[in-house]
Amino acid sequence: MNKRQALIAAALATVCAAQVGTAAAADDKEKCYGVAKAGQNDCGTSAHSCAGQAKADNEPDEWKFVAKGTCEKAGGKTTPPAK
């Protein structure tokens, strides 16, 4: 990884962390795994670095913030998948 790529990766990680901090502060939201549509996830996974990079719909490790109490009704889970 060259310096430019490292800088871009660091910037994306910072933006993603800021989004999580802001969204997690809202008591009426929770992470919902397995419901994000392609390109509409809220943050990174082990496969990519940040939001909007989900490759397929409803991947088990991709998540979105949803209103508290609605995750399981939408077919998701509030806990991350086992590795």
For each residue, the residues with C-beta under 8 A, 3 or more apart:
1: 5 6 9
2: 5 6
3: 6 7
4: 7 8
5: 1 2 8 9
6: 1 2 3 9 10
7: 3 4 10 11
8: 4 5 11 12
9: 1 5 6 12 13 49
10: 6 7 13 14
11: 7 8 14 15
12: 8 9 15 16 49 50
13: 9 10 16 17 44 49 50
14: 10 11 17 18
15: 11 12 18 19 50 51
16: 12 13 19 20 43 44 49 50 51
17: 13 14 20 21
18: 14 15 21 22
19: 15 16 22 23 42 43 51
20: 16 17 23 24 42 43
21: 17 18 24 25
22: 18 19 25 26
23: 19 20 26 29 42 65
24: 20 21 29
25: 21 22
26: 22 23 29 65
27: 68
28: 67 68
29: 23 24 26 65 66 67 68
30: 65 66 67 68 69 71 78
31: 42 63 64 65 71 78
32: 35 63 64 65 66 70 71 74 76 77 78
33: 60 61 62 63 76 77 78 79 80 81
34: 58 59 60 62 63 75 76 77 81
35: 32 58 63 64 66 71 74 75 76
36: 40 41 42 54 57 58 59 62 63 64
37: 40 54 57 58
38: 54 55 56 57
39: 52 53 54
40: 36 37 52 54 64
41: 36 45 51 52 53 54 62 63 64
42: 19 20 23 31 36 51 63 64 65
43: 16 19 20 50 51 63
44: 13 16 48 49 50 51 53
45: 41 48 61 62
46: 61
47: 55 61
48: 44 45 53 54
49: 9 12 13 16 44 53
50: 12 13 15 16 43 44 53
51: 15 16 19 41 42 43 44
52: 39 40 41
53: 39 41 44 48 49 50
54: 36 37 38 39 40 41 48 57 59 62
55: 38 47 59
56: 38 59
57: 36 37 38 54
58: 34 35 36 37 62 75
59: 34 36 54 55 56 62
60: 33 34 77 81
61: 33 45 46 47 80 81
62: 33 34 36 41 45 54 58 59
63: 31 32 33 34 35 36 41 42 43 76 80
64: 31 32 35 36 40 41 42
65: 23 26 29 30 31 32 42
66: 29 30 32 35 70 71 74 76
67: 28 29 30 70
68: 27 28 29 30
69: 30 73
70: 32 66 67 73 74
71: 30 31 32 35 66 74 76 77 78
72: 75 76 77 78
73: 69 70
74: 32 35 66 70 71
75: 34 35 58 72
76: 32 33 34 35 63 66 71 72
77: 32 33 34 60 71 72 81
78: 30 31 32 33 71 72
79: 33
80: 33 61 63
81: 33 34 60 61 77
82:
83:
